């Protein structure tokens, strides 16, 4: 059976008793009756959701040939009373677990090290610095505390390095850094403000935000800072670029009236497409591993972490919070 077929029957059943329970799931093509595949899992009360998510991803793989997102996790920030928290949850917003709690703002958490740690911006020492939180150890450590501001970290899985916006030499420029915060290269050299770097999945390019044209627009450069080219030419304010895991699209926020809406564009600056258009403001979008779903900050009556399907346009609120990032499978 070729990937892409969507006329299937998915069946599941529990086998055994309470002390020795297992789940068996199968996928069958409706037209031919062919068995496409299946999985069997040992089940405990604590692992019911985990098993369901793993089998959901298996169904997606068998039917479409693509990577599923059900077994991934989210990290985001939220305000609870007079505290700021960084929270990890399941992909659908369930099972939230506070990872960091403090009395000063937290911004832009990003998964690193194969989802074993999170880098983020914090104001715990009175200015914007970048810290890393090792999830297993439950400890945070500073990695970029240079003079001025240290913000907008983004991790390249391919290169094993960070890109971040630092103002250590006066102007805000984009630098590449090691995982421990050592600067390896200054990528931008412009009197304008350059920020919000996003690595391509190949690690060969970086998309970023700059107001060097007079208004905030998106640009792309090579990994060493060379070959800078402007990406967006329409819209008075475009921000927060994020590269698709497939490498074919870059999502960003574009201001329309008093709100921001989500749009996508190809890395060569063509085929711009508006993804959202309503009375809610959508910002800081990040991709799921399937290259189809986006998680973002939605600002309406409340500030929420929401998911957007770029194919159907479907949207759903997952949690109260902002600045989400999606883990990789």
Order of alpha helices (4+ residues) and beta strands (2+ residues): beta-beta-beta-alpha-beta-beta-beta-beta-beta-beta-beta-beta-beta-beta-beta-beta-beta-beta-beta-beta-beta-beta-beta-beta-beta-beta-beta-beta
